[in-house]
């Protein structure tokens, strides 16, 4: 009986060690990750993004990929200096009170055209579920690209009602090595 117990513990340890060995982590950095957005209004549009991001994509045999991204909201930029200053203020991102935003996936599933990524997006202390199509290729490096549309009002950004459209397109492009 004792030898069966020892064998069982050894087998579980080996299974645990082999599953850990199959896990591959891809680091998301400022150098390999772009997060950009476009906001629109009746008279045109403005483009911007975030210069500082960090995170990880974890790939493991038999498990859905996991994505976790942290965005430094203070690194926000736009195509207009005064707009950048306004976006960082209390009317929009309120960077002093909410310096970070985060996306954490809850599922990454194959679709007819690539993948559907679903997860929780947190901006301004508000967490909302989001889902969007993406393409992903793997190997020594992983490339994850996609875009989604979010409603800024869902996160409490109500400034400019009627002057600024509610929906904002967010695009991302990750090209991370192991």
C-alpha angles and dihedrals in degrees: 000000000000092000090051090053092049091047091050093050091047091049092050091048091051091049090050092048093049093049090051091050090055092057115102122192122204113196118221113214140165088264097054104030130070123188114182136167141195123209121189139204133178091270098048143293143287128214127207145139147177125283098197124056135147135184148107142259111209120202120188133169112267094004130099113253114264123216125195120174130176119197123203101221091195087068091063115133135177139186090265126055095214091047090051089054091048093047090054091053132086094276091068128002097002090209095185091060098032108030095164137049125191142199120196120180122229095184140005109192133175117253135181092271101032124295141333112223117201126182150120122291118198121197126157090002091300119117119204131174115246132183128189143162118257142171120229133183124180145192126097086349129027124218118199119177133169149117139227139183119236129187108235091207090064087067096044099263099139101149115125098021106188092010097066124042115245098225119080124189114225120195128189135187121185123183104172130167125212 
